[in-house]
Amino acid sequence: MTTAVHELPRIAGELERVRETTLELLEPLDDELLVAQVSSIMSPLVWDLAHIGWFEELWLVRRDGEQSAIGLDELYDAFRHERAERSSLPILRPAEARAYLEGVRRRTLEVLEDEPRDAYLYGLVLQHELQHQETMLQTVQLSGVAYPAPFHDDLPPSPEPEDVLVTAGPFTLGTNDRLWAYDNERPAHVVELPAFRIEPRPVTNKRFVEFIEAGGYRKRHYWSDDGWRWLRAERAEAPLYWERTDGGWQRRRFGQREPVPPDEPVMHVSFYEAEAVSAWAGKRLPTEAEWEKAARETGATLGRVWEWTSSTFSGYPGFEAFPYAEYSEVFFRDEQRVLRGGSWATDPLVARITFRNWDFPQRRQLFSGVRLASDA
Ligand SMILES: [Fe+2]
């Protein structure tokens, strides 16, 4: 799909907007933090930064098969090294990474003017950068450094929900869009679901505290076998970043201690905790098909936390890897669970109804929460 001339200004505008946000996000952080290995499950922030430029160079500047001019493929191809070892590689220093991004962007804009790449490649690169922004915010949060209140952070109170009934019948899961959607969202296909009920909002902190106070983390029957094993190994007693104090539950958010706000959706829970709170409430997690149907038909509140679903990550019937197998196909494994919806840190270009996020069930650094469903 070639890029129409009238699209060029909009693409250039989005490239600029997204880049400004990336640089703004890193602006308050010193070089020491940028190069640090904050956690074994995260890359050093400066790796994310240069990798954003490398990905842009790969898809929007280079010709087929061309190597990176300055030998960066070995360092920034995400499949060559584990996250935990990236800080020990000879990666670009922060000033070098910024200069590299600038150089790539100059060439991207030249190519855009002279011989634009296919339109979907611009969507791919923009979304990639936006997704790394969210990953970088997870790293900042993990680091515990004081950090200014992050952008998009606007969480209105979330009252206790009533279940909504979604009636039985067919609906179309996924999309055939080839401009913005990823390969794993295609093809659109009709799915027949029995009726089910779903809450219009994610579980709030207040409700999650009730689960904790009811012995939620100590009662075996709320947990799956894998979940219980995880709980014992992790010794978890509350969501990540929470701490019990004399005055009630507190949490650490971007370096600040604060009382847990009761009306916000609970965040930083693993899939296992999501399952357990569902069991405590006498409910269950939605499948991703149920989630998508509910999002289409009920006007559920989206975009505040990623929501764990009970589905494992796999290709839809007729799946075709595009434009490369490593985007999603290599992650089609039973241990990967699908999350839906998008968080406060997810840009609207990414947080579409058909978007599928995935991660290991034990992960809690995600801005992840839970929505409850039940059979009708
Ligand atoms: Fe990436």
Residues whose N, C-alpha, C, O or C-beta is under 5 A from the ligand:
A	BS01	LIG	none
